[in-house]
Every structure is written in C-alpha cells, then in structure tokens.
Amino acid sequence: MHILVLGAAGMVGRKFLERIARDGHLGNREITKVTAHDVAPPSKPPAATFAFDAKTGDFALPGVAADLIAERPDLILHLAAIVSGEAEADFEKGYRINLDGTRYLFDAIRDMGDGYKPRVIFTSSIAVFGAPFPDAINDTFHTTPLTSYGTQKAIGELLLADYTRRGFFDGIGIRLPTICVRPGAPNKAASGFFSNIIREPMSGKEAVLPVGEDVMHWHASPRSAVGFLVHAATMDTALIGTRRNLSMPGLAATVGQQIEALRKVAGDRAVRLIRREPDETIIRIVAGWPRNFAVNRAAELGFKAESSFEEIIRVHLEDELGGKLGV
C-alpha cells in the first residue's frame, strides 16, 4: 500500500506517520511506501520499515499535485491548509492554498483516468458552520460559514462529494474539532489559545487567555484526530452513502471547564500562570464558531473521541510530557 500525505510536517500529519510506523500496517494492508509532502521537510518516523519519500514545496502551484500522484498512491490524506487566523488575515493566500490547492489535487486525480480510484481523506473543519446555532449541531444542519477559512473548507467539502459521486475517487471529508492539546509552539490558528492555556502552564510557562471563560467550544485530542484518519482510511465507505462529509466526535467544554480540568490535573500553581488579556479580533472570530454537536452519524460509523476534558489533558500528559508535569 502506497500512502500520500499532504501536510505531513504538521502536527496531525506527523502523528499519523508515527502511528502507522508503529503499527506497520493500515487495516489489513501492509504499508510499502509513504510519500510525505509539506512546505517544511517531513521527517521519517524512527519506527518506519516502509520506504519513505519526503518532498517539499508548494502543493498549490500548477503541476505539483500531478507530480505527487504520478505513482498512483492508494490512499491520499489531504491535511494541507492555511489555518483559520492566517486565512482570515491573508485573503489571497487562504484561497490559493485552501481552495486552489484542493482543486488542483482533485483534478490531478481525475486526469489520471485508467480506472485509478484512490481513497481520499480531506480534513475539513467545524468552521464550515456559522451562527446562529442550535444547542447542538446535528448531522443535517446547514453549512453557512462566517469566516474565509470556513468558506474555503465548505467549498472543498462540496468538491469532494461531487468528485466522489462522479467516480473520480473514493472520498471522505472529516470535520475536525479543535485539536487540543496541541504540542509544540503556538501556530497562527485563532483557536490556538484553547491549547496554549493548558500546554504552557503544564510546562511551567505563562499563557494568555484572549476570551472569556464562558466561551464554549468543541474539542478532541491529537490522539483522537489520528484515530479519525485511521478509521476513515480503513472503513467500508459503502456505509457512508452519498453524504461524504462527517462531523467528528468531540467534547463540548467552556474555557472555565478547561481551566478546572487543568486544576485537577496540574493544580492551582498551573492555573495561576493563565493571564487574562482580551483580544477583540479573537473574540469576534470565536463568536462565530459552533460550540456543541450531536454527531450520531460519525458515532454509528465507529469514530470515537474523549468523553471529558480531563481525559484530553491526560492524553497530552501521557503522549507529550511522559507523564511528568513541568510546573
């Protein structure tokens, strides 16, 4: 099995590569090769026994996608994107990467012809939904995004569904919750503070909270995000039907509940490292985001996530800190 991962140097891409390297297979299929692409050089996981081809460059340039699929990979993970805050700040760049790049990829697959029909997993976002919201967004709620990023992802979902309907590939769109707690340095995502206020205090560092504690959001851990990808890659897509884009399971929690979960795991000293500093731009963006979901379809199809925010924090403690607090 040959797997192509776009956005392979990002956090989710890196963790997916580490997972399949440990497993050595995907479902009941042996992995023979991984092609990993990003703007920064992707790293081969230490445990990998498969062939690994690292490629760098801008996948949204004409012709790049065609080169990447020239070897006809069996599975394509499209994780590459400009994140929410950056896509909102740079209109042209957001549409070039998130929309044009996606279209180039899908058309390159279509142009291969000759019966080539890979499975394509597209990571979308809950940003495809816009206010006003019900108490919990169900599987039939309409997509009316209120950000450029959400609009770009919503268009990608429509393209994926139509190209799948036409038989060009076997596509699945997974709308990721906000992934928390993200390891590493903060990125340009408007949602980054959700992770920052947990990750930094657990390492003894100060973190800035730009919104009020009553803000509620939908979360899942990096471990769950990788699980979503693995399940989407191995499941029977006949069970999905024609509605190819799914909201993933997660956990609805307020910022205040996040902080209390942090207190349970890391104590008062960690909580005192959170500094309140309101940011009107972040407040405005977050106000248009969904808060809670009823993801019956994804749950019935076998996708799983955490059931408490304390569990999410403990996943970070185990996976990133070796079980040891830095505070």
ABEGO torsion letter per residue (X at the ends): XBBBBBGAABAAAAAAAAAAAAAGBBEABBBABBBBBBABBBBBBAABABBBBBBBEBAABBGAAAAAAAAGBABBBBABBBBAAAAAABAAAAAAAAAAAAAAAAAAAAAAEGGBBBBBBBBBBAAABBOBBBABBBAABBBBBABAAAAAAAAAAAAAAAAAAAGABBBBBBBBBBBOBBBEBBBABAAAAAAAAAAAAAAGBBBBBABBAABBBBBBBAAAAAAAAAAAAABBAAAAEABABBBBBBBBBBAAAAAAAAAAAAEAAAAAABBBBBBAAAAAAAAABBABBBBAAAAAAGBBBBABAAAAAAAAAAAAAGGBBAX
